[in-house]
Every structure is written in C-alpha cells, then in structure tokens.
Amino acid sequence: MAVQEGMLLGMGNPLLDISATVKPELLAKHNLKSNDAILTEDEAIFNDLTGGYSVDYIAGGATQNSIRVAQWVLGVKNATSYFGCVGKDDYSKTLEAKAKEAGVNVQYQLSDKHPTGRCAVLITGQDRSLVTKLDAANHFTVSHLEDAKNWKVVEASKAVYSAGFFLTVSVESMLKVGKYCAANNKTYCLNLSAPFLIQFFKDQMMSVMPFADIVFGNETEALTFSETFNLGTTDIKKIALAISMLPKENGSKGRLVIITQGSDPVICVENGQVLEFAAEKLSADKIKDTNGAGDAFVGGFLAQYVQGRALPVAVRCGIWAATHIIQKDGCTFDEKMDFKC
C-alpha cells in the first residue's frame, strides 16, 4: 500500500526532553541516581539544567518518539498524526516546531491551567537520569476527540497507537478510539510500557485490552504481566501466547503480540503461532543511549505494518530502527533513512 497522509495516529503524553551532559555534582545536589527514571513536581532541576548547561531540546514522550520514528521511516510529510496535551507556553511552541520539523501532523490539546510537560535528561558518561514533570500531559481529555476536525484525523488513520503511559491520563479517550477501530476494522495498538502500569493500573489496562489488535512489550513487562495475572510461568513465549488469547472485541482478526528482549530474539505471536526473530547485538562501544530503543522499535514496526508489509519485514524494520537509535543521544536520527525491505 502506498504511503498516505494520516495513516498512523499516536495518542500520548507529549514531553519536551531537555538534555545535557552534566557534572555528577548536579545529580548529587538533587539526590538523583545516574541511571534512573523518576517523576517530580519540583522546578529546581530544570532551573539548574537550563541555567548552567548547554542543552538540547528534543520532542519527547514515549508515544511521540514512536510516531516520530515511524514518520522518518514513512518519509511522506504528515503520514503520521499525534494527539496529546500541552500548555500555552514557549515549551509547547518548541515541541510543536520540533515535531512538525520531523513531518508529524501534531494536533495538541492546549491547557490554560498547566505548563507543558518536560523531561530533564541528565547525561553522565553512558548513563541517563530522567526526571519527568508531566504537568499538562496529564490533562488530556476526550473533548479533544469530540472536536470534528480532530475526529477526522482518527477516521483517516489505518492504525492508532498509545503507549501504556496514557492509561494514567485518559482511559476514556483510549476506549473511544479503540471501540471505533474495532467497529471499523482498523488496527488499535497498545504498549505495556512499564511494570508499574501493569501492577497499579491493571484495571485500566484490562478495560482497553479487548480493543488491542497489537500489543507491544518487553521481557520485564511480560514477566510482570505473568506475575500480576497469576499466569504461573516465566516463559516469555507462553506469556505472549496468553496475552494473545485474552478476550478481543474485533474477532475478525487475531491479536498480534510482540515482546522485545534487548539483544535477545523478538518473540511474536501471530494467529496463535509463536515466532522468533533474531535481534542485532551491538558491541558496547557503539551503544550511546538505550533509552529510546523500545519506542524506536514500535515506530519502525508500525511504519511497515501500516503499509501492509508482512510481519518479518515489520519486525526487521523495528530492530533496525532500535539499533539505529541506541547509537545516538536521545531519540534522534540521521537525515537519511536507509532501511531496505
């Protein structure tokens, strides 16, 4: 299928990544670990970062990262679209400019009350400490989808993707779009995204699961899923199979489950069949930042999937994108996209 405008829609938490190589003293001052991800309500770290260091601004947030990677692979301007909530401030203008520069059709919901969400990315050597202040991203509402021009974006898409992090923000929006996809035989995609979501937002996750045609996750999330839902196994293949067999609204197609395992093989379940695809193993000296690997895999995969390509091609593109991204700082990429089907 030819690449068309609006083929792929992402809904998630837009964050502006503010990234810099910092002195270890900055981490010590704010009591941060060198390789961690936390949430904060405090401005101090952002003031210190922008006041004392030369910073890079990168459009971030897990879903937006995946959509930017998919856009890069698809290559046609506005082949992808994205919804999320930002504040009315300079940060959101930067965020919108960065996303549009990448070719993504961003249609943000604007919050009067909350500033744009940010993530401080503190680099020391090969380590990354991520400090996120969600702010406006936490306040997306279904009313954004009820606006006719935004709903047209949903209708134009072949597939819709949300990282699991969006479950903490607007389950109502996920259900509205998931139900529409099921009724109209479009593809709805969900990522497990983090162990805490499976443990503490399991009711929200399981309310959306029947609408999920594709479920992504990594081995840690799969093991947490098994533990939380008492599957009684640590075999990733069996867990993936169990997820594929959970109740499903659109019975005309089976649920595709894709579990990545770093440099170990990618496990897929398609039509009840378990498949394995070898991943690429890079030498440690080539790896700069593993932070965006999972997001990049999803972006590469979905870029091929929405074009109707076979599962092995989509997985290979996902692995290719992830391998590319981990050799860069942040979720950034070359001008030229050279994946060959």
Buried (B, 14 or more C-beta within 10 A) or exposed (E): EEBBEBBBBBBBBBBBBBBBBBEEEBBEEBEBEBBEBEEBEEEEBBEBBBEEBEBBBBBBBBBBBBBBBBBBBBEEEBBBBBBBBBBBBEBBEBBBEBBBEBBBBBBBBBBEEBBBBBBBBBBBEEBBBBBBBBBBBBBBBBEBBEEEEBBEBBEBBBBBBBBBBBBBBBBBBBBBBBBBBBEEEBBBBBBBBBBEBBEBBBEBBEBBBBBBBBBBBBBBBBBBBBBBBEBEBEBBBBBBBBBBEBEBBBEEEBBBBBBBBBBEBBBBBBEEEBBBBEBEEEEEEEBBBBBBBBBBBBBBBBBBBBBEBEBEBBBBBBBBBBBBBBEBBBBBBEEEBEBEE
